[in-house]
Every structure is written in structure tokens, then in C-alpha cells.
Amino acid sequence: MDPTHRQLHLNLFILSTGHHEASWRHPQAQPHKATSLDYYQKLAQTAERGKMDSIFLAEKYRLTKMIQYRVIPQLEAFTLLSAIAAVTDRIGLTATASTTYNEPYHIARKFASLDHISGGRAGWNIVTSTGDATARNFSREHHLEHEDRYAKGKEFVEVVKRLWNSWGEQSLVIDKQSGMYADSRYIHAAEFEGAYFSVKGALNIPRSPQTYPVLVQAGSSDSGKEFASQYAEVIFTAQYTAEDAMAFYSDVKRRMGKYGRAEDDLKIMPGFIPYVGDTAAEAKDKEQELNELAVSDYGLQCLSDTLQTNMFAYPLDGPVPLADLPSLEEIQGQKARFQLYADLAQREKLSIRELIIRTAGGRGHFTYAGTAVQIADEMERWMKLRAADGFNLMPPLLPCGLDDFVGKVVPELQNRGIYRTEYSGSTLRDHLGLNRQLLRV
């Protein structure tokens, strides 16, 4: 396909006051609304005016370290998205749910319910979670090893897919005259027996509008890429440069063939942090203003967690201690993010302070400050390079960063003919150009 005819996909990643770690301190931020339904509903409505595919909520099952310096991410995803569904019509609703700290039957019911409530707009961001701190909130002392997490995750997804598919297309009869509500011949038990899960029965909710919600994945380690190439229909990834994104894109798409999947069955959407200004200088000023609000201790803690090394023990203006970092094989958590930070520090010879600043706004995601035209140029360039099918939009400051993007960048993308001016369908699968197909079980 001619890349000029491809359509750009956009997803809004909502994170309380914005993705910059100091966003809550900005004069225009509204940190007191971090638990306000009205706040999130308005963000979703703005994204829908911008004709975005979906909104996306991350989910953690532990309290953020050094909470004194960071606003909570947001409310519980299923509850919040169900309320957002009531005030939106078209935009997709993607929730994160862990395969390590949930049961397949619960997750299958919740997503089927959200899909019914929203009229076919649900998406599941499949994660395996990270960290012993999370494990200790679920009666466990240690988090699963990296490979075990993905093995359990694969089995979890297979069970959920069977449950979603347990009600056939002809199962609902709803014949008042005969007295038949459902035809049990078309309702099939999951009958799954594996190493981690044993699930016998059928789901107790009828088949949802999309057959099953869109499957999303966000891991970028080798195990994560393999998982995505087999199961995911959308992948959110962190790539700092177009060159790195191109390598990731071709790697994941290449892996899909062995699972009998076409490349268009999966949309790759790197995270993107835009600073929008009427001039390039104004955009740079916006970025600098947020960076100057960052708290060094919080940044050091974030680096310590990601690099699994105590950064407080090193001079703030000294080099990142690459020689003292653990090997990639020793990392049990976010392997891809560890590698991204280490590569960035090595490539640009950054000090610890510089690495904190570079990652404060986007945690290693693609960051760009410029005018609407410059930002649209860069987004179009990534798409034409086959570095992305679209972007997971991560405004550094909410709500004004989203308002700027929808009001200024979206019209520029539309004028170029690479982004929709209206929704052509009603479901998230429609927006993404994904087939509504029977499950592979």
C-alpha cells in the first residue's frame, strides 16, 4: 500500500494531570480533580471531538512511591470507563488489567460488560504487572519471574478468549411466544485445563457487540514482542527515535507470520509527548517550564526503580553509572524500559540530572516541541517510514495540552488527508480497521 494513503491512528493515554511528572504543579493543572468523574468525562469528550480511536487508562495495583511528589494516576479503570461510556458515543474505551493478579473469569465478565455498556467500544490492555511491591498487596512475597509472567499471561488470554466465545452467534433467541430466551445448543463451556488455570463453564454474559474487545499489549521486551505478535491487535510501545521505532516495527510485524497473522492485524502505536506552540520557541518554553518544576528526589527514585540501581548514591551532575547497572538478564521488571534508559544515557552521554530531565516528561517516549505544522510533519514522517501506524498520545499537561493538540494539530493532520474527519463506524474495531472475527482458540 502506498504510505501516503494510510490513515494515522490516535489514542489518548489519560494520566491525571498529564504525563510530565511535575504537571500537577503547573498553574493550569487541576490536581484536586484527580478523582473527579467530570474531569475525565470532559477529557474523553475532547478526545472524541478530535476523532481519536480510543482513550486508554493504565492501571497499577500499588501506591506510587514518593506519593508526596506525584498525583495518583486515576480512578479504577472499569468503573471510570463505564461512566465515561455514558457521555460519549464513538470513542473506544481501553482498560488495563493484569493477568498476574486477576482471574480469567472475572476479566472476561468485566470486559464483556464494558463492551455491552459502550455498544462495542471496549479494549483490553493486557499486562503482566511488575514489582514485589505489587505482589505484597496480593498475599505474595515476590512477583513472578519474567518468563513465568508471560507464560501465565498467554494461558490467561486463551481462557478469556474461550469464555468470550462461549456464546455463539445464534445463542440468543429471545422468543416471547415460545418462551425461549437462549438456545443452549450454541452455548459452549470453556473446558480449559492448563498449568495455571482450570476453567470449566461458559461465561454468564451473552456474546458482546465486538465478539471480543480489542486486545492491546504494551510490553517491548523480547517476550513482550513475541506475546504481541501472537495475540495483540494494538501495541503501545516506547521508542525515543524514529530509527529505533522502525526497528521495533519491522521486528514485531515480521514475527506475526508464524502465527498465521497478516501485518494489518496489528497496529503499532508508540507513545508521543507533544508540546504544541504557536511558534517553536513557545513550544520549547512550555517544555522548559514543566522541566523546571520537576523535583530531583522524585526523578532519582524513578531512575532507581527503572535502572534497579540506587541513584541517590551517585553525584546528581555526574555521569549515569552504566558500568554499575545490572545486566538485562538480571532485570525482572520492565526490561525494555531499562534498556531504553541505558541506551539513551550511553548514546548521549547524559548525566544523572540530564537523564531525569529527558525522562520526566515522557519516561523515554518520543517527545517533540514545535508548532502544529512541525508536529504534524514529524508524525507523518514516522508513519511513512513505517515506524508507526499511529501514536499513543501522552499530553504532558492536562487538560490544556489535549486542547492544544485537538484544536491545532488534528486539523493539520486532517488537511493532509491522513486522519479521519468523521468516524466511519461505531465500534473500536471499526476505528482501527480490524476484522470482527471468531476467536482463535
N, C-alpha and C positions, 0 to 999 in steps of 0.2 A: 504493500500500500504506500502511496505517495505520502510522506510525512506531513506535507502541507495540508492534507485532508483529514488528518487525525484530529480528534476533539480532546481538548485538555480536560482532565477531571480534577475537581477540587473538593477537599474535605476540610471541615473546620474542626480542629482539635481545641476544645474548650478547656482551659485551666484557670479557674477562679479569676484573678485579676490580670492574668497574662502570663506568657511563658518566660519573661525575664524574671529572674529570681528576686529582683528588687522592685518589681512592678507595683506592689501594694503600697510602696512609699511615695509613688508619684502623685502630684497634686490632683490629677484627673482620675486616679484609681478609686474604686469603691469597695475596699476590703470588708466593710461592715455588711456587704451584701453577699458574702461568700456562701451563706446558707439561705439565700433568698430565692424562692422559686421565680418570682417576677423577673429578676436579673437574668437568669438563664433562659427563660422563655423569650425575652427580648433579644438576646444574643442569637438564639435559634431562628427567630423571625427575621433578623437581619441577614443571616446566612441564607435563608430561603429566598429573600429578596435578591440575593446575589446568585441564585440558581445553583447553589452548591449541591453536590451529590448527597452529602451526609454531614451530620455533626458526630463527633467522636468524644467519648469520655473514657479517660484512663481510670484505673482503679487500683488502690493499694489497700492491703489489709493490715496496716500498721500505722502508728503515728509517725509523722515525719520527724527526723532528728533535728534538734535545734529549732523546735517549733517557734521559739521566741523571735526567729528571723524570717519566718515563712508562713504565709496564709495557707490554711488547709486547701487541698486540691478542689474538692467539691462534695456534694451530697452523694449518697449511694446511687449507682448508675441506673438500675432498673426503675426505682421509684421516680427519679428525676425525669428519665426519658418518657415514662408513661404520662407524666404530667405535661411534658413538652409536646407529646403527640396530640394532646387535646387542643393546642393553639397553633398547630402547623398542619399543612395539607400534603406537602410533597417531599420535603427533605428527609433523607434517611436518618436513622437513629441507631448509632453503633455503640454498644456497651462492651466493656472489658469484663471478662470473667475467667477466673483461674481454673485450670484443670488439676491443680495440686490440692486446692483447699475447697473443693466443691464436690458434689455427687452428680453424675451424668443425668439422672432423672430430674433433679431439681433444675439444672441448667436448661434441659430440653423444654420443660414446662414454662420456665420464665421467658425464654426467647420465643416460643410459640405464642405465648400470651401477648408479648410485646408486638409480635408480627400481626396478630389479630387486632389488637387495640389500635395500631397505627395504619391498618389497611395495607400491610405488606412493605413496611419500611425498615425492618429490623436488620441489624448486622451484629455479628459476634466477633469481637477481637479476642482471639484465643491466646492466652498467656500461661506460662508455667510458674510464674512468680519468682521472686528472688529473696535470699537472705534468711539467716537464722532468726532474726527479729520477727519476721512474719511467722515462721514455724512455731515460735513460742506462744503465739496468740491462738494456736490451734492444737494445743496439747502435745506438741512435738518439740524436741530439743534442737534438732538440726533440720535444715532444709534438704530436700533430696539432691543427690549428685546430678550434675548437668545432664548426662546421658539418660539417667533414670527418669528425670523430669520429662524429657521428650518421649521416652518410651511410654510412660504413663499417659502423656498428653495425646499421643496417637491413638491409644486404646480408648481414651475418654471420648475423642471425637467420633470414632467408629460407633460407640454406643449411642451417642446423641443422634447421629445420623439415622441409625436404625429406629430410634424412638420417633423421630420426626416423620419417618417414612412408614410408621406402623399403621397409619390411617390412609387407605388407598383413595384414589381419585373418586371412586364410586361408593365410598363407605357411608356418606351422609345421604339419607333418603328423605327424611322429614315429610312423611306422608301421613297427614292427619286422618284421612279416611280409613286407611288400612291399619293405622296405629303403629307404623314402623318409623322409628327415628333414624336408626343406623342399621346397616346390613353387616352383620358380624363376619360374613364371608370375606369382606375386604379389610378387616382389621386384623393385623398380624402381630404377634408377640415379638419382642426384640430377640429373645433367646440368645443372649450373648454370654459367653464364658471365656474369660481371659486371665492373664496373670494378675491384673489389678482389680478388675471389676466382674461382677456376676449380676446380670440384669435380665429378668425373665419376661416381665409383662410388656404390654403395649402402653403407649402414652395415653393419659386420660383427657387429652385435649384434641379436638379434630385437626386435621391437616391444615396448616396455616397458609395464608394467601400466596406466599412465595415458594411453597413446598418446604423450603427451609431457608432461614435467614442467611444473608451473605456471610461467608466465612473470611475473616480478616486475621492477619498474623503480623506481629511486629518484631520478631527476632531476626537478627542479622548474622548470628554465628553460623558456622557450617551446619550444625544441627538444625538451626532455625531456618536456614535457606532450604535444606532438604525437606523439612516439615512443610514449608510454604509451597514448594514446588509440587508436593503431593496433594495438599489439602486446600490451601488458601486461594481465595478469589481476589483478594486485595492484600497487598503487603505494604505496611508502613515501615520505612527504614530511615536511618540517619546516615547521610553522605555529605561531607563538607564541600567536596568539589565535584564538578561535572565529570571529571576523569574517573574518580572513584565510583560515582553513580553509574557511569557507563559499564564499568567492570562488574559491578554488582548486578545490574540489569541483565547483561548478557549471560552471566553465570546462572542466575535463577531461571531465566527463560529456557536456557539450554537443558537444565535438569528436568523440565516438565515432560519431555518426550517419553522418558522411560515409564511414566505413569499414564501414558495414553492421553495426555492433555495437549491442547493447542496453546500457543503463546497468548492469544487473546483471552484465554480463560482466566488470566491473572493480570490485574492492574497493579503496577509498581508505583508507589506514591511516596517519594522522600519528604521528610519534614522540611518546611520552608518558613523562615522567620523574616518577614519583610518590614522595613522601616520606610514608610511612604511619606514623601515630602513634595511640596510644590517645586522645590529646587533640590538638587543633590546635596547642597550644603545644609538645607533644612533637615533633610533625612538623616545626615550624619550627626547633626546636633541632637536629634531625637535619640539616636543610639547612644551618644556620649552621655546625655542627661541621665538615662537609665543606668548606664555602667557606673556613673559616679555615685549612684545611690546604693550600690552593692556593698554588703558587709563582708569584710575579709574572712572573719571566723566561719561564716556560713559557707563561703566558697571553699575554704580549706577543708571543711567537713565533707562537702560534696566530692571534692577531689580525692580525699582519703577513702571514701566509700567506693568510688569508681575504680581507682587505681589500687585499692586494697593495700595501701601504704600510709603510714601516719605522716601527713604533710605538715603537721604542726611542728615536727622535729627539724624542719629544714628552713633556711632563710627565705622569706617571702619573695625577695628580689633575686634570689639565686636560681640556677637552672633547675628544671624538673629533674629529679634524681632517677633518670632512666635505668641506670645500672642497678639500682636498689629495688626496682619493681619486680613483682613475681612474674614468672613465665605465664604465657597464655594458658598452658595446660593446668596451672595451679588455680586459675580463676574459676570459681564455681557459679558466680552470678552472671552479670552482663558481660560476656566475653567480647561481643562486638563493640560495645561502648568503651571497654577497657582498651581494645586495640585502636579504636578511633582516636582516643585522647592521647595515647602513647605515640601514635604516628604523627599527630598534629604537633605535639611538643617537639618531636625529633626533627620533623621536616622544617619547621620554622624556628627551631632553636629558642623556644619560649622559656621565660622564667615562670616560676610558680604563679606570681601575680598576673602575668600576661595570659597564662592558661586559664586562670579564674575568670578574667575579663572576657576571653574569647568564648568561654562556655557558659557564662552567666545568662546570656540571652537565649541560647538555644541548645545547650548541652551537646554540642557537636553537630547540630543540624545546619544545613545550608542557610546562611544569613546574608541578607543583601539590603543595603540602604540606598535609595535613589528615588527618582520621580516615577510616576505611573508608567510612562513610556519605557524608562530604563528597566523597571521591574518586569514589565510585560516582555521586553526583549529577552531578558535572561530566562524567563520561564519558557518562552517559545524556543529558545536555543536548546535548553535541556531536552525538551520534547523531541526536537528534530534530531538531536544527537543520539536518541534512544537511551537517554539517561533516566527518563521518567515517562510514565503515562499520564501523570498529573502530580499534584502536590497535596500533602497533609499540612494545611495552612495553620501556622502557630503564631498568632499575633503576639508581639512582645508585651503589649499593653492593651487591656480590655476595659471598656468597650470601644474606645476611640480608634485603636489600631485596626479593628474589624470594620468600623465605619469608614475609615480612610480607604481600606482595600476595596470594599464593596462599592463605594462612591466614585473611586478614581481608577483603580486597576481593572476591575471587572469590565467597565465599558470599553477600555482599551483592548482587552482580550476579545470582547465581542466584535468590536470593529474590525479585528483581524480575521474574523471567521473561524477562530479556533476554539470558541467557547459558546455554549448554548445561550440563546436569548430567552428561551422558554423551555420548561420541562416538556418532554415528548411522551412521558409515561407517568405512572403513578407509584411504582414500586422502586425500591433501591436497586433491584436487578435491572430495571428499565434504565435508570440513570447511568449505570455502569456498563450497559450493553452486554449483560451476562444472561445466558440462557436460563429459563426456568426448566430445570431438567430433573429427572428422577435421580434419587441418590445412588451413588456407587457404594454398595455395601457388600 
